[in-house]
Amino acid sequence: MHSHSEKELVSKRLKGQKLVIPDMRPIFAHWPSGRNENYQAMKDIVDKRLADQSIKEEARKAFSDMNPALLAAAWWPTASMKRYQVMVDLIIWFGYWDDLIENLAPDPTAAEGLRAATKVLVCQSLGLAGPDDGEDVTISNPLIHGFQSIAKEICAVYDEEQRRTLLEHFDQYIDSTRLEAEADRSDKLPSLKRYWEVRTLTSGMGALLGFTEFAVQAKLPTSFVRSAAYETLWVTTIVINSIVNDLISFKKEMKAGSVLSSVAILYHVVDNLDAAVQMSLAHLRILVDEFDRTANAVLARSPLLGPAEIDAVSRVVDALRMVNTGNLEWSLQSERYGVGQFVTAAGQIELVL
C-alpha cells in the first residue's frame, strides 16, 4: 500500500480549496511604479525574435506567456531604450537558463556540467578571467552564449569592483540551484526559516538586482554597497518579490505538481489556507515598512554623502521599489500565472486550487 509523502498529503488537502488573495496594490500604494515608454516597440521586437528562434514550441509559448518585454518594462520603467533592451535580453537569458537547469534535475552530472560551464562563461564575459583562467567554455547553446552580448554592455559601464560583485551574485545563484534540486527531490517540506534561506538565493533575484545600477544609470558609493543598510534593502526586496510570486503562482505551481512554497508551508503549520494568505500579507507589510525605515535612515545621513552620491542612492532605492510594484503588475497581467481571469472588481484574486 502506497504511503503518501508529506508534500503529497499537503497537496491532497489543498486540492479543491478556494484561494482568495486580497488586492495587494494598497500595500505598495506609496511606492513608485510605471511602465517603460518603449514597451510596445520592444514587445514587437521580442515577439519577432522568438518567432524566428529554433526552439521547442513549448519553450516558445512559455516565453510568450512570460512576456519578458512587459516584465522589464514594469521592473525598470525609467531605463533608456538601449538599457531596456539589455534588461529584456537578460530576462530572456535568465528564464532560458533557469528552465534548462531545472530540466536537467534528473541528470545531476549534466546539471553540474552546465553550472560549471556557465560560471566560466559569465566570468570570461565580464572580463574577470585571470591569466590562469583560460578554461574553454564548453557550452554550444547559442542562447546561453547570448550572455556575452549582455556582458559587453555591462563592461562598458561597470568598473571592475561592480563586475566582481555582479559575478559573485551569479555564482551564488548558479550554485544555489543545487539546493533547489535537493528541495524538489525531498518528500518533506522545509521549515519556513530554511525555505527563505534557500529561496533568497534560488530566486535568482540577486543576479537580476545586480544590474540595477546599470538600468538606472547610477554608481553607488562603495561604502553604501558594503553596508548593512544596503544588505537590508537588498534582502527585503528579494523576499517581497518572492512572497508576491508565491501567492500569485500558487495554483500554477500546484498544477505542475509542486507545493514547495511559503504559502504551502504556512498552510501545513496552521491548517487554514485563508490564515496562510493573511500571514503572507502581514509579512509583506512588515517588509515594506522595514524597507522604508532603512531607506529613510540612509537618505537622512546626507551629510556623509555628496549630492551625486545621494542622487545615486535615491535612484537605486526607488528602482528597488519599482522592481516590486512592477513585479506585482506584471504577475497580474501576464499569461505566465493566468490569474487575470480570476481578479474580481474589488481587485482580489479568487480561484479554486
C-alpha positions as CSV (number, residue, x, y, z in Angstrom):
1,M,0.0,0.0,0.0
2,H,1.4,3.4,-1.1
3,S,2.1,5.8,1.8
4,H,1.8,9.4,0.9
5,S,4.7,11.8,1.5
6,E,4.3,15.0,3.4
7,K,4.2,17.0,0.2
8,E,1.6,14.7,-1.3
9,L,-0.6,14.9,1.8
10,V,-0.4,18.8,1.8
11,S,-1.2,18.8,-1.9
12,K,-4.2,16.5,-1.4
13,R,-5.5,18.7,1.4
14,L,-5.2,21.8,-0.6
15,K,-6.8,20.4,-3.8
16,G,-10.2,21.9,-4.4
17,Q,-9.9,24.6,-1.8
18,K,-10.8,28.2,-2.6
19,L,-7.8,30.5,-2.7
20,V,-8.6,34.2,-2.0
21,I,-5.8,36.7,-2.3
22,P,-6.8,40.2,-1.3
23,D,-5.7,43.1,-3.5
24,M,-2.0,43.7,-2.7
25,R,-1.8,47.0,-4.5
26,P,-2.7,49.1,-1.4
27,I,0.4,47.7,0.4
28,F,2.6,49.3,-2.3
29,A,0.4,52.3,-3.0
30,H,3.0,54.8,-1.7
31,W,5.8,53.3,-3.8
32,P,6.6,54.5,-7.4
33,S,5.5,52.4,-10.4
34,G,5.3,52.7,-14.1
35,R,5.8,51.1,-17.5
36,N,8.7,51.8,-19.8
37,E,7.6,54.1,-22.7
38,N,9.3,51.8,-25.2
39,Y,7.3,48.7,-24.1
40,Q,5.2,48.2,-27.3
41,A,8.1,48.7,-29.7
42,M,10.2,46.3,-27.6
43,K,7.4,43.7,-27.4
44,D,7.2,43.7,-31.2
45,I,10.9,43.2,-31.5
46,V,10.9,40.3,-28.9
47,D,7.9,38.6,-30.5
48,K,9.6,38.6,-33.8
49,R,12.9,37.3,-32.3
50,L,11.1,34.5,-30.5
51,A,9.2,33.5,-33.6
52,D,12.5,33.2,-35.5
53,Q,14.3,31.2,-32.8
54,S,14.7,27.5,-33.4
55,I,13.4,26.4,-30.0
56,K,10.7,23.9,-29.0
57,E,7.1,25.2,-29.3
58,E,6.6,24.6,-25.6
59,A,9.5,26.9,-24.8
60,R,8.3,29.5,-27.3
61,K,4.8,29.5,-25.6
62,A,6.4,29.8,-22.1
63,F,8.4,32.9,-23.2
64,S,5.3,34.4,-24.8
65,D,3.3,33.8,-21.6
66,M,6.1,35.4,-19.6
67,N,6.2,38.5,-21.8
68,P,9.8,39.5,-21.0
69,A,9.2,42.9,-22.6
70,L,6.4,43.6,-20.1
71,L,8.4,42.3,-17.1
72,A,11.4,44.5,-17.9
73,A,9.1,47.5,-18.7
74,A,7.5,47.2,-15.3
75,W,10.6,46.5,-13.3
76,W,12.7,49.2,-14.9
77,P,10.3,51.8,-16.3
78,T,12.9,54.6,-16.4
79,A,15.6,52.7,-18.3
80,S,16.6,54.2,-21.7
81,M,15.7,52.2,-24.8
82,K,19.2,50.8,-25.1
83,R,19.4,49.7,-21.5
84,Y,15.8,48.4,-21.5
85,Q,16.9,46.2,-24.4
86,V,19.7,44.8,-22.4
87,M,17.4,44.1,-19.5
88,V,14.9,42.3,-21.7
89,D,17.8,40.2,-23.1
90,L,18.9,39.4,-19.6
91,I,15.4,38.2,-18.6
92,I,15.2,36.0,-21.6
93,W,18.6,34.6,-21.0
94,F,17.8,34.1,-17.3
95,G,14.5,32.4,-18.0
96,Y,16.0,30.1,-20.5
97,W,18.9,29.1,-18.3
98,D,16.7,28.6,-15.3
99,D,14.4,26.2,-17.3
100,L,17.4,24.4,-18.7
101,I,18.9,23.7,-15.3
102,E,15.5,22.6,-13.9
103,N,15.0,20.2,-16.8
104,L,18.5,18.7,-16.1
105,A,17.5,17.8,-12.5
106,P,17.2,14.1,-13.3
107,D,20.8,14.1,-14.6
108,P,23.0,15.6,-11.9
109,T,26.2,15.2,-13.9
110,A,24.8,17.1,-16.8
111,A,23.5,19.8,-14.5
112,E,26.9,20.2,-12.8
113,G,28.5,20.5,-16.2
114,L,26.1,23.3,-17.2
115,R,26.7,25.1,-13.9
116,A,30.5,24.9,-14.2
117,A,30.5,26.0,-17.9
118,T,28.1,28.8,-17.2
119,K,30.3,30.2,-14.4
120,V,33.2,30.2,-16.7
121,L,31.2,31.9,-19.4
122,V,29.9,34.6,-17.1
123,C,33.4,35.2,-15.6
124,Q,35.0,35.5,-19.0
125,S,32.2,37.6,-20.5
126,L,32.6,40.1,-17.6
127,G,36.3,40.4,-18.3
128,L,37.3,38.9,-15.0
129,A,39.2,35.8,-16.1
130,G,42.8,35.9,-14.9
131,P,45.8,34.6,-16.9
132,D,45.4,31.2,-15.3
133,D,41.7,31.0,-16.0
134,G,41.9,30.2,-19.7
135,E,39.3,27.4,-19.4
136,D,37.3,26.8,-22.6
137,V,33.6,27.4,-22.4
138,T,32.0,24.0,-23.2
139,I,28.5,25.4,-23.9
140,S,27.5,25.2,-27.5
141,N,23.9,26.5,-27.0
142,P,23.7,29.9,-28.8
143,L,21.0,31.2,-26.4
144,I,23.3,30.6,-23.4
145,H,26.2,32.2,-25.3
146,G,23.9,35.3,-25.7
147,F,25.2,36.4,-22.3
148,Q,28.3,37.6,-24.0
149,S,26.4,40.5,-25.7
150,I,24.7,41.4,-22.4
151,A,28.1,41.4,-20.6
152,K,29.6,43.6,-23.3
153,E,27.1,46.4,-22.4
154,I,27.8,45.9,-18.7
155,C,31.6,46.0,-19.2
156,A,31.3,49.4,-21.0
157,V,29.7,50.9,-17.8
158,Y,30.6,48.9,-14.7
159,D,34.1,49.2,-13.2
160,E,36.0,46.1,-12.0
161,E,34.6,46.2,-8.5
162,Q,31.0,46.4,-9.8
163,R,31.6,43.5,-12.2
164,R,33.2,41.3,-9.4
165,T,30.1,42.0,-7.2
166,L,27.9,41.0,-10.1
167,L,29.9,37.8,-10.7
168,E,29.5,36.9,-7.0
169,H,25.7,37.2,-7.3
170,F,25.7,35.0,-10.4
171,D,28.0,32.4,-8.8
172,Q,25.7,32.3,-5.7
173,Y,22.6,31.8,-7.8
174,I,24.2,29.1,-10.1
175,D,25.5,27.2,-7.0
176,S,22.1,27.6,-5.2
177,T,20.3,25.7,-7.9
178,R,21.7,22.5,-6.4
179,L,19.8,23.4,-3.2
180,E,16.6,23.9,-5.2
181,A,17.0,20.5,-6.9
182,E,17.5,18.9,-3.5
183,A,14.4,20.6,-2.0
184,D,12.4,19.5,-5.0
185,R,13.5,15.8,-4.6
186,S,12.7,15.8,-0.8
187,D,9.4,14.3,0.3
188,K,9.2,16.8,3.1
189,L,8.5,20.5,3.2
190,P,11.3,22.6,4.8
191,S,10.8,24.8,7.8
192,L,9.8,28.4,6.8
193,K,13.2,29.6,8.1
194,R,15.1,27.2,5.8
195,Y,12.8,27.9,2.9
196,W,13.6,31.6,3.0
197,E,17.3,30.9,3.5
198,V,17.3,29.0,0.2
199,R,14.7,31.0,-1.7
200,T,16.6,34.2,-1.4
201,L,19.3,32.5,-3.4
202,T,17.4,30.3,-5.8
203,S,15.0,33.0,-6.9
204,G,17.9,34.5,-8.9
205,M,16.9,37.9,-7.8
206,G,20.4,38.7,-6.5
207,A,21.8,38.3,-10.0
208,L,19.0,40.4,-11.6
209,L,19.3,43.1,-9.0
210,G,23.0,43.3,-9.7
211,F,22.0,45.1,-12.9
212,T,20.1,47.9,-11.0
213,E,22.9,50.5,-11.3
214,F,23.2,49.8,-15.0
215,A,19.4,50.1,-15.5
216,V,19.1,53.5,-13.8
217,Q,22.5,54.8,-14.8
218,A,23.7,55.2,-11.2
219,K,27.0,54.4,-9.4
220,L,26.6,53.7,-5.8
221,P,29.3,54.6,-3.2
222,T,31.3,51.5,-2.3
223,S,30.7,52.3,1.4
224,F,27.0,52.0,0.8
225,V,27.2,48.8,-1.2
226,R,29.1,47.2,1.6
227,S,26.8,48.5,4.4
228,A,24.3,46.6,6.5
229,A,21.6,49.0,5.3
230,Y,22.1,48.1,1.7
231,E,22.0,44.4,2.6
232,T,18.7,45.0,4.3
233,L,17.2,46.8,1.3
234,W,18.5,44.1,-1.0
235,V,17.2,41.1,1.0
236,T,13.8,42.7,1.8
237,T,13.4,43.5,-2.0
238,I,14.0,39.8,-2.8
239,V,11.7,38.4,-0.1
240,I,8.9,40.8,-1.0
241,N,9.2,39.8,-4.6
242,S,9.2,36.1,-3.6
243,I,6.1,36.4,-1.4
244,V,4.1,38.0,-4.2
245,N,5.3,35.3,-6.5
246,D,4.5,32.5,-4.1
247,L,0.9,33.8,-3.7
248,I,0.1,34.5,-7.3
249,S,1.8,31.4,-8.8
250,F,0.4,29.0,-6.2
251,K,-2.2,27.4,-8.5
252,K,0.2,27.2,-11.4
253,E,2.9,25.5,-9.2
254,M,0.3,23.1,-7.7
255,K,-0.8,22.2,-11.2
256,A,2.8,21.4,-12.1
257,G,2.9,19.2,-9.0
258,S,4.9,21.4,-6.6
259,V,3.9,22.7,-3.2
260,L,7.4,24.0,-2.4
261,S,6.1,27.4,-1.4
262,S,5.9,29.7,1.6
263,V,2.1,29.6,1.3
264,A,2.0,25.8,1.4
265,I,4.5,25.7,4.4
266,L,2.3,28.2,6.3
267,Y,-0.8,26.2,5.5
268,H,0.9,23.0,6.7
269,V,1.6,24.7,10.0
270,V,-1.7,26.4,10.6
271,D,-4.0,24.1,8.6
272,N,-6.0,27.1,7.2
273,L,-5.5,28.5,3.7
274,D,-7.0,31.9,4.5
275,A,-4.8,32.2,7.6
276,A,-1.7,31.3,5.5
277,V,-2.6,34.0,3.0
278,Q,-3.1,36.6,5.7
279,M,0.2,35.6,7.3
280,S,1.9,36.2,4.0
281,L,0.3,39.6,3.6
282,A,1.3,40.5,7.1
283,H,4.9,39.5,6.3
284,L,4.7,41.7,3.2
285,R,3.6,44.8,5.2
286,I,6.4,44.2,7.7
287,L,9.0,44.0,5.0
288,V,7.7,47.2,3.2
289,D,7.9,49.1,6.5
290,E,11.4,47.8,7.1
291,F,12.5,48.8,3.6
292,D,11.0,52.3,4.1
293,R,12.6,52.8,7.5
294,T,16.0,51.7,6.2
295,A,15.8,53.8,3.1
296,N,14.7,56.9,5.1
297,A,17.6,56.4,7.6
298,V,20.1,56.1,4.8
299,L,18.9,59.2,3.0
300,A,18.8,61.1,6.3
301,R,22.5,60.7,6.6
302,S,23.0,63.1,3.7
303,P,25.9,65.0,5.3
304,L,28.0,61.8,5.0
305,L,27.4,61.6,1.2
306,G,27.9,64.1,-1.6
307,P,25.0,65.4,-3.8
308,A,25.9,62.9,-6.6
309,E,26.0,60.0,-4.2
310,I,22.7,60.9,-2.6
311,D,21.2,61.1,-6.1
312,A,22.5,57.7,-7.0
313,V,21.3,56.1,-3.7
314,S,17.9,57.7,-4.1
315,R,17.5,56.4,-7.7
316,V,18.6,52.9,-6.7
317,V,16.2,52.9,-3.7
318,D,13.3,53.9,-6.0
319,A,14.4,51.3,-8.6
320,L,14.2,48.5,-5.9
321,R,10.8,49.7,-5.0
322,M,9.7,49.7,-8.7
323,V,11.0,46.2,-9.1
324,N,8.4,45.1,-6.6
325,T,5.5,47.3,-7.8
326,G,6.4,46.3,-11.3
327,N,6.6,42.6,-10.4
328,L,3.1,42.7,-8.9
329,E,1.6,44.4,-12.0
330,W,3.4,42.0,-14.4
331,S,2.3,39.0,-12.4
332,L,-1.3,40.1,-12.6
333,Q,-1.2,41.0,-16.3
334,S,1.0,38.4,-18.0
335,E,-0.2,34.9,-19.0
336,R,2.5,33.2,-17.1
337,Y,0.4,32.7,-14.0
338,G,-3.0,33.0,-15.6
339,V,-4.7,34.8,-12.7
340,G,-6.0,37.8,-14.7
341,Q,-9.3,36.0,-15.3
342,F,-9.8,35.4,-11.6
343,V,-9.4,39.0,-10.5
344,T,-12.6,40.5,-9.1
345,A,-13.9,44.0,-9.4
346,A,-12.6,44.6,-5.9
347,G,-9.1,43.6,-7.1
348,Q,-8.7,40.4,-5.2
349,I,-7.9,37.0,-6.8
350,E,-10.4,34.2,-6.2
351,L,-9.8,30.8,-7.7
352,V,-10.1,27.1,-6.9
353,L,-6.9,25.0,-6.4
